[in-house]
Amino acid sequence: MKLPIVAYGDPVLRKKAIDFETEETADLKQLIADMYETMYAAHGVGLAAPQVGISKRLFVVDASPFDDDEPELKDFKKAFVNPQILEETGEEWPFNEGCLSIPDIREDVYRQPIVRIAYLDEHMQPHEETYKGLAARVIQHEYDHIEGKLFTDKLSPLRKRLLEKRLNDISKGVVKVEYKMKFPAAKKGR
């Protein structure tokens, strides 16, 4: 089932998400399936639970659209439950990022190229893995969501001021999107 994606300005995007408990795993597989369906319908490469209004530590990624640049991403599709980034290393590098919760805005964001992360998979099995390049970037972007952060937080104060009106418009629903969204400041009847 496709879920509505919450837009910039929704308080859930600013909350630090909480862990899934083991007794909550019955609905986890369906939520993951719904998140993948939602992400694909919106042409995204990652989606975090807070972006669909659920303040839980979960995100899904499918970086296969980047396999032209990095062939090892051809089958890079994973769910990350209760993840914890253990280490980020390397010299920061820029990449033009966007976000399904902030449609029509893309900006260069600097991130470190290597990330080590501990997480549970959809079967609640533990993993600790290291990723680099675009896989690391997608993971870092989605991880920020479960920490209550957005890619716009990484921009310079000047750049944020220049984007302020567009961000407020997104919050009000004054943006064209091809997928279902919930806008926190939209006037009723829109």
N, C-alpha and C positions, 0 to 999 in steps of 0.2 A: 504494500500500500504506500502510495506517495504521501509524504508528510509535508505540511507547510513549513517553509524555512523562515525563521524569525529574522527580521530586518534589524539593521543598525539602530541602536537606541533602546532595544528591549533589554530590561534589567537582567534577564537570564544570561545574556552574553557577557555580563560583568561579574558574575558570581563564580567563585572557585567551586568547581563541581565536586561531588562526593563519590566515594567508592561504591561499586556494586557489592552487595553482601551475597554470600553463597546462596541464601534462600531466595534471592531475587533472580536467579538465573533461568527460571522456567520461561520467562518471556524474553530473555536475552536474544535467543536465536531469531525470533520474529522481529525484534527491534533492529537487529543487525541487517536482516533481509530488507526491512522497510527503509533503513538508512541507505543501503546500496541502491535500491530502486529510486529513492529521492535524489541521491547524488547523480546517478546516471541521467535521470530526466532533466536535471539542471546543467548537465555537461560539466560536472565538477570532477576533481581528482581526489578529493577528501571531504569528509563531513564529520563534524563532532556533534555529540548528543545535545549540547546546549543550543546548537543551531536549529534544532527541531523542538526546542522548548523543554528539554529534559536535562536537568542539572546533575548529570552523572558522568563519571570518568570513563568515557567510551568515545572512540572515533574509528572511522573506517577510511581506508585509502585504496585507491587503484591508480597507480602512477604509470600504467601501461601507455597512456597517450604520449609520454615522454620517451618511449623506447627508440625513437629515431635518434635522439640525442645520447641516450644511455641504453644500449641494447639489453643490459641486464634487468631493465625495468619491464620487459615484455610481459611477464606474469606476476608483477608485484602488486598483489591484492591481499590486504590483511585487515583484520579487526584487532584493535588494541583496547583491552579492557583493563581498567585500573592501572594505566601506565604511569611510570615514573622515569623521567629523564635523569640518568645517572651522571652523564658527562657530555659536554659539547666542546669540541676542540677544532683547531685549525684557524687559519686566517679568514676573517669574515669576507664574504663575497656578495655582490648585489645580484638580485634577480627580480624581475617584474612580477609581482604577486597580485592576485585578486582574491575575492572572497564571495561565496554565494550569499552571505548575509549583507554584503556591501556591493550590490551589483553596479556595473558600469564605472567602477573606480579601480584602477590598477596603478601601482607605484613600485619603484625600486625599493627593496627591503634588504638590509644586510643581515646575514646569518652565518654562523660557523658551518663548515662543510661536513663535519663528522659528528654523529650523535650516537651515544650508547644509551639504550633504553631497556627497562625491565617492564614486562606486561604479562597479562593473561590473555590467551587466545579465546575464541568463542566457546571452547570446551572447558574453559577455566584452567587450562594447563599453563604453567609458568614458563616464560622465556626471558632470556637476556641476550640482546643482539646489538650489533653495531651497524649503522647505515651511513652511507656517504652520498654526496652530490644531491641530486634532485629528490631522491628517496628521503634523505635526511631533512631536506627543506620542507617537503610535504608533511612529514611527521612533526617537525618543529611548529609549523603553522597550525596544524590541528591540535597539537598539545597546548599551544597558547590558548586556544578556545576553552579547554577544560580548566585552565588557570584563570579564566576571566579576562583574557587579553585579546586584543585585535591587532591585525598587522598595521593599522593606522597608528597604534601607540608607538611604533618604532620609527615614525617619521619625525622630521624636524618640526619644531614649533611653528615656523613660518609655513611649511607645507601643510600642516594641520589647519592653520588659519585659512589658507587658500581653499581648502576642501570643505570648510565648515558648512557653507550653504548647501552644497551637494549632499553632504552627510545628513543634514537636517531634512532635506527633501526626501531622501531615501526613507528616513524614519516616518515621514508623513505619507509615504506611498506615492510620491511624485517621482516615479521612475518606471521605465518600461522593462518588464521581465517576462520571460517565457515559461516561468514555473510558478507554482503556488507559493505565496509569501504571506506572512502576518506582519503588519506594520504597526508599531506601538503607538505612533502619534497620528494615525490616519483618522480623519473625520468620519463619524458614523455615516453609513449610507453610501460609502464609496465602493 
